[in-house]
């Protein structure tokens, strides 16, 4: 199994089939665990393996009742003797780091072998030590039941990396070429009829879609960074929790499409669809809905958006040329510094929008509004 697939497929498994693990399988898992990096290569870990049914039964009352049902339970301990002698109190965290890396290696290898496991931190420490006569030099940090999963476990939602990470100082520019050995050919799809298709939790950065019917398709939690859509029918499609920055839509049908509307993003007050620096050229998106979308710095050319509804859209410094927005509605949006040229806004309404620095055919809207107010006095 490829590493990325193993990472994405790993699940916390709490129910197992009755299949026993062989000694060879157990030692394969241990080899993976002990191949993990460790502080100064001191390998400050020690593993107890409980495969015997009678010994596993002794875990009853020490931890969750389901744990002994696994064919193998590893007691993962730190062995900090050498690290303490070398680093003293400054190395206190090293054994925990070492065993954590070993546990992850073991779990990924288990996934690769069609097995599953779960890290257990809730157990009676002193009772465990006494029951299995664990010497003082070894300190248990986790139980690790492993076996063949009894059922397929669905993936659980993960926080977006933007929620759990931040750059210190200047961030690298988006994109860039990976090293040759890491480069993968971007996903390509051409000449297909896929109405109602569902795309969920995928990395499709740099993907190319050409001459495809994806009407009514659903895109959720997708990385479409720099993707290109050419001659595409996406009528009635739904997009939520997307990164589409730098994407390119050309000769695309987006009638009635819905961008955004992800309750989680709305609840957390962030954009549901990232489309910074996007390019929309010759796109038909009549009666479409855009909610909580970031289109900052994007370029829209010859776009037909009649009857569209835009809510909480960031068009900061965007350029719109030949855009038809007749009978459209724009609410609570940022149009700061946006430029509109040869656009049609008949019967279009703007409500609670920031239009500072916005220009229409080169004329400052703020100045035009000011002059209009002054002439009405």
C-alpha positions in Angstrom: 0.0 0.0 0.0 1.3 3.5 -0.8 2.2 5.6 2.2 -0.3 8.3 1.5 -3.1 5.7 1.1 -2.1 4.1 4.4 -2.1 7.5 6.2 -5.6 8.3 4.8 -7.0 4.8 5.5 -5.8 4.4 9.1 -8.7 4.2 11.5 -9.1 3.8 15.3 -10.4 0.2 15.4 -12.3 -1.1 18.5 -14.0 -4.2 17.1 -12.2 -7.2 15.7 -12.8 -10.4 13.9 -11.8 -13.7 15.6 -8.7 -14.1 13.4 -5.5 -14.6 15.3 -2.3 -12.9 14.3 0.8 -15.0 13.6 4.1 -14.5 15.2 5.5 -13.3 11.9 2.8 -10.7 11.6 3.4 -9.4 15.1 7.1 -9.2 14.5 6.5 -7.4 11.2 4.6 -4.7 13.2 7.4 -4.5 15.8 10.0 -4.1 13.1 8.0 -1.1 11.7 7.7 0.3 15.2 11.4 0.0 16.0 12.3 1.6 12.7 11.0 4.9 13.9 13.4 7.8 14.6 14.5 8.3 18.2 16.6 10.8 20.2 20.3 10.1 19.5 19.2 6.7 18.3 18.7 5.5 21.9 15.5 3.8 21.0 13.9 4.6 24.4 11.0 2.1 24.0 10.0 -1.3 25.2 7.1 -3.4 24.1 5.2 -6.1 25.9 3.1 -8.3 23.6 -0.1 -10.0 25.0 -1.3 -12.5 22.5 -2.2 -15.2 25.0 -6.0 -15.4 25.6 -5.6 -16.0 29.4 -3.1 -13.1 29.8 -5.4 -10.8 27.7 -8.3 -11.6 30.1 -6.3 -10.0 32.9 -6.8 -6.6 31.2 -10.5 -6.8 32.3 -11.0 -4.0 34.8 -7.8 -2.3 33.9 -9.0 -0.7 30.7 -12.1 -0.6 28.4 -13.8 -4.0 28.3 -13.4 -4.3 24.5 -9.6 -4.1 24.6 -9.0 -7.8 25.4 -11.1 -8.8 22.4 -8.2 -7.8 20.1 -6.0 -10.8 19.2 -2.9 -8.9 20.3 -2.5 -6.1 22.8 0.9 -4.2 22.9 1.9 -2.5 26.2 4.1 0.3 24.9 6.6 1.5 27.5 9.3 4.1 27.7 12.9 3.0 28.6 14.4 6.3 29.7 17.4 5.0 31.5 20.1 5.9 28.9 18.4 9.2 28.0 18.2 10.3 31.7 21.9 9.5 32.2 22.9 11.6 29.2 20.5 14.5 29.3 19.0 14.6 32.9 15.8 16.7 33.1 16.4 18.3 29.7 15.6 14.9 28.1 12.4 14.3 30.0 10.2 14.6 26.9 12.4 12.5 24.6 11.1 9.0 25.5 7.5 10.1 25.0 8.4 11.5 21.6 10.2 8.3 20.7 7.4 6.0 21.7 4.8 8.2 19.9 6.7 7.9 16.7 7.0 4.1 17.1 3.3 3.8 17.8 2.4 5.7 14.6 4.8 3.5 12.6 3.1 0.4 14.0 -0.4 1.7 13.2 0.5 2.6 9.6 2.1 -0.8 9.1 -1.0 -2.4 10.5 -3.1 -0.5 8.0 -0.8 -1.6 5.2 -1.4 -5.3 6.4 -5.2 -4.9 6.4 -5.2 -4.6 10.2 -6.4 -1.9 12.6 -5.5 -0.6 16.0 -6.3 2.0 18.6 -4.2 4.0 21.0 -5.5 3.6 24.6 -4.4 6.1 27.2 -7.1 5.5 29.7 -6.2 2.6 31.9 -5.2 1.9 35.6 -1.4 2.5 35.5 -0.4 0.9 38.8 -2.7 -2.1 38.4 -1.3 -2.7 34.9 2.3 -2.6 36.2 1.5 -4.9 39.1 -0.6 -7.4 37.0 2.1 -7.9 34.4 5.1 -7.4 36.7 6.5 -4.6 34.7 9.9 -3.4 36.1 10.4 0.1 37.4 12.7 1.0 34.5 9.8 0.6 32.0 7.0 3.1 32.2 3.8 2.2 30.3 2.5 5.1 28.1 -0.2 3.4 26.0 -2.0 0.2 25.3 -2.3 -0.8 21.6 -4.9 -3.4 20.7 -4.4 -4.6 17.1 -6.3 -7.0 14.9 -8.4 -7.5 11.8 -11.2 -4.9 11.8 -14.7 -6.4 12.2 -16.2 -3.6 10.1 -15.3 -0.8 7.8 -14.9 2.4 9.7 -15.8 5.7 8.0 -13.3 8.6 8.0 -14.0 11.3 10.6 -13.8 15.0 9.8 -10.5 16.7 10.2 -9.8 20.3 10.9 -8.6 22.3 7.9 -4.8 22.9 8.1 -5.4 26.6 8.2 -7.1 26.1 11.6 -4.2 24.3 13.2 -1.2 25.9 11.6 0.3 29.3 10.9 3.4 30.6 9.2 5.9 32.6 11.3 7.3 35.3 9.0 6.8 35.3 5.3 5.1 32.3 3.8 6.3 30.7 0.6 4.4 31.5 -2.6 1.6 29.0 -3.5 2.4 26.3 -6.0 5.9 25.5 -7.0 7.4 22.3 -8.3 7.9 19.3 -6.0 11.2 17.4 -6.1 11.4 15.1 -9.1 11.0 11.9 -7.0 7.9 13.4 -5.3 6.3 14.7 -8.4 3.0 13.1 -9.4 1.1 13.6 -12.6 -2.0 15.7 -11.9 -5.4 14.1 -12.2 -6.9 14.4 -15.7 -10.4 13.7 -16.9 -11.6 14.2 -20.5 -14.6 13.4 -22.6 -16.8 11.9 -19.9 -20.5 11.9 -19.0 -20.7 12.0 -15.2 -24.0 13.7 -14.1 -24.5 13.6 -10.4 -20.9 12.6 -9.6 -19.7 13.0 -6.1 -16.2 14.2 -5.2 -15.3 14.2 -1.5 -12.1 14.7 0.6 -9.7 14.6 -2.4 -6.5 16.4 -3.4 -7.1 17.4 -7.1 -4.6 20.3 -7.1 -3.5 21.0 -10.7 -6.2 18.7 -12.0 -7.5 19.1 -15.6 -11.2 18.6 -16.5 -12.0 18.9 -20.3 -15.2 18.3 -22.2 -17.0 16.8 -19.2 -20.7 16.7 -18.2 -20.7 17.0 -14.4 -24.2 18.5 -14.1 -25.6 18.1 -10.6 -22.1 17.0 -9.3 -21.1 17.6 -5.7 -17.6 18.8 -4.6 -17.0 18.7 -0.9 -13.8 19.2 1.0 -11.7 19.2 -2.2 -8.3 20.7 -3.0 -8.7 22.1 -6.5 -5.7 24.5 -6.2 -4.8 25.5 -9.7 -7.3 23.1 -11.4 -8.5 23.8 -14.9 -12.0 23.3 -16.2 -12.5 23.6 -20.0 -15.7 23.0 -21.9 -17.4 21.8 -18.7 -21.1 21.4 -17.9 -21.5 21.9 -14.1 -25.1 23.0 -14.2 -26.6 22.7 -10.7 -23.4 21.5 -9.2 -22.6 22.1 -5.5 -19.3 23.2 -4.1 -18.5 23.4 -0.4 -15.3 23.4 1.8 -13.1 23.9 -1.3 -9.7 25.4 -2.1 -9.9 26.5 -5.7 -7.3 29.2 -5.6 -5.8 29.8 -9.0 -8.3 27.7 -10.7 -9.3 28.3 -14.3 -12.8 28.0 -15.7 -13.1 28.4 -19.5 -16.2 27.8 -21.6 -18.0 26.4 -18.5 -21.7 26.0 -17.8 -22.4 26.8 -14.1 -26.1 27.6 -14.4 -27.7 27.2 -11.0 -24.5 26.1 -9.4 -24.1 26.7 -5.6 -20.8 27.7 -4.2 -20.4 27.6 -0.4 -23.3 27.0 2.0 -21.2 24.8 4.3 -22.8 25.1 7.7 -19.5 24.3 9.5 -17.6 27.1 7.7 -20.5 29.5 8.2 -20.6 28.6 11.9 -16.9 29.2 12.2 -17.0 32.5 10.3 -14.6 31.6 7.5 -14.8 31.3 3.8 -16.3 28.1 2.5 -14.7 28.3 -0.9 -11.2 29.7 -1.5 -10.9 31.0 -5.1 -8.2 33.6 -4.9 -6.5 34.5 -8.2 -9.1 32.4 -10.0 -9.8 33.0 -13.7 -13.4 32.6 -15.1 -13.5 33.1 -18.8 -16.6 32.7 -21.0 -18.6 31.2 -18.1 -22.4 30.9 -17.9 -23.4 31.0 -14.3 -27.0 32.3 -14.5 -29.0 32.0 -11.3 -26.0 30.6 -9.4 -25.4 31.2 -5.7 -22.1 32.1 -4.2 -22.0 32.1 -0.4 -18.9 32.7 1.8 -16.5 32.7 -1.1 -13.1 34.3 -1.4 -12.5 35.6 -5.0 -9.8 38.1 -4.0 -7.7 39.1 -7.0 -9.7 37.0 -9.4 -10.4 37.8 -13.1 -13.9 37.3 -14.5 -14.2 37.9 -18.3 -17.4 37.5 -20.4 -19.3 35.9 -17.5 -23.0 35.6 -17.7 -24.3 35.9 -14.1 -27.9 37.0 -14.7 -30.1 36.5 -11.6 -27.2 35.3 -9.4 -27.0 35.8 -5.7 -23.8 36.7 -4.0 -23.5 36.7 -0.2 -20.3 37.4 1.8 -18.1 37.4 -1.2 -14.6 38.9 -1.2 -13.9 40.5 -4.6 -11.1 42.6 -3.2 -8.9 43.9 -6.1 -10.7 41.6 -8.6 -11.2 42.5 -12.2 -14.5 42.0 -13.9 -14.9 42.6 -17.6 -18.0 42.0 -19.8 -19.9 40.5 -16.9 -23.7 40.5 -17.1 -25.2 40.7 -13.6 -28.7 41.8 -14.6 -31.2 41.3 -11.7 -28.5 39.9 -9.5 -28.2 40.6 -5.7 -24.9 41.3 -3.9 -25.0 41.4 -0.1 -22.5 41.8 2.7 -19.6 41.5 0.3 -16.2 43.1 -0.1 -15.8 45.0 -3.4 -12.8 47.0 -2.2 -10.7 48.1 -5.1 -12.6 45.9 -7.5 -12.7 47.0 -11.2 -15.8 46.6 -13.4 -15.5 47.3 -17.1 -18.2 47.0 -19.7 -20.4 45.2 -17.2 -24.2 45.3 -17.0 -25.8 45.9 -13.6 -29.4 46.7 -14.6 -31.7 45.9 -11.6 -28.8 44.7 -9.6 -28.9 45.5 -5.9 -25.9 46.0 -3.6 -26.6 45.8 0.2 -24.2 46.3 3.1 -21.2 46.1 0.7 -17.7 47.7 1.0 -17.2 49.6 -2.3 -14.3 51.7 -1.2 -11.9 52.1 -4.2 -14.2 50.2 -6.5 -14.4 51.5 -10.1 -16.9 51.0 -12.9 -15.5 51.8 -16.3 -12.7 53.7 -14.6 -15.0 55.9 -12.5 -14.7 55.7 -8.8 -18.0 54.5 -7.4 -17.3 56.2 -4.0 -16.8 59.5 -5.8 -19.9 59.0 -8.0 -22.0 58.3 -4.9 -20.6 61.3 -3.1 -21.4 63.6 -6.1 -24.9 62.1 -6.3 -25.6 62.8 -2.7 -24.2 66.4 -3.0 -26.4 67.1 -6.0 -29.5 65.9 -4.2 -29.0 68.4 -1.4 
